[in-house]
Amino acid sequence: MRVFIAVQLDDDIKDYIMIKQSEIKKYISGGSLTGPDNFHITLKFLGELDARHIESVKRAMNDAASSFGNFTFKSFIISSI
């Protein structure tokens, strides 16, 4: 199982990304773009892990995250050059 640590995005950020994807689609042919249900920011890719290790990874992450408070993105801007 492919496992990674990620931050979920708020709906307003997902909406913004969807708008930008619509603009990008004009310039590409073929392929597919990620849907909003899969939008996230990957903090660390852990790689392939056996399913029996998932619960211990979850516990470790919950323990580590419990010492930190909530955070917010101050800005999230996608622009072209």
C-alpha positions in Angstrom: 0.0 0.0 0.0 1.4 3.4 -1.0 1.4 5.6 2.2 2.1 9.3 2.6 1.6 12.0 5.2 -0.6 14.8 3.8 -2.5 18.0 4.7 -6.1 18.1 3.5 -7.2 21.3 1.8 -10.3 23.4 2.6 -13.1 23.6 0.0 -12.2 27.2 -0.9 -8.7 26.2 -1.9 -10.0 23.2 -3.8 -12.4 25.5 -5.7 -9.5 27.8 -6.6 -7.5 24.8 -7.9 -10.4 23.7 -10.0 -10.6 27.1 -11.6 -6.9 27.0 -12.4 -7.3 23.5 -13.8 -10.0 24.7 -16.1 -7.7 27.4 -17.4 -4.8 24.9 -17.9 -7.0 22.4 -19.8 -7.1 24.9 -22.7 -3.4 24.3 -23.3 -3.0 20.5 -22.9 -4.1 17.6 -24.9 -4.6 14.1 -23.4 -3.9 13.0 -19.9 -6.1 13.7 -16.9 -6.1 16.1 -14.0 -6.6 15.2 -10.4 -10.1 15.6 -9.1 -10.9 17.7 -5.9 -11.4 14.7 -3.7 -7.7 13.9 -4.2 -6.3 17.4 -3.7 -3.8 17.5 -0.8 -0.3 18.7 0.0 2.0 15.8 0.6 4.4 16.4 3.4 6.2 13.0 3.3 5.9 10.0 1.0 6.6 6.9 3.1 6.5 4.5 0.2 5.1 1.0 0.0 4.1 -0.3 3.4 2.6 -3.6 4.4 -1.0 -3.1 5.6 -0.2 -4.5 9.0 2.0 -1.5 9.7 -0.6 1.2 8.9 -2.1 1.3 12.4 1.3 1.8 14.1 2.1 4.6 11.5 -1.3 6.3 12.4 -0.6 6.1 16.1 2.9 7.5 15.6 1.5 10.4 13.5 -1.3 11.1 15.9 1.2 11.2 18.8 3.5 13.5 16.9 0.7 15.8 15.7 -0.9 16.1 19.2 2.0 18.4 20.3 1.2 20.9 17.6 -1.8 23.3 17.2 -3.9 24.0 14.2 -2.4 26.0 11.3 -3.8 27.9 8.4 -2.4 28.9 5.0 -1.9 32.7 4.9 -2.1 32.7 1.1 -2.3 30.2 -1.7 -1.6 31.7 -5.1 -1.0 29.9 -8.4 0.3 32.1 -11.1 2.0 31.7 -14.5 5.2 33.2 -15.6 
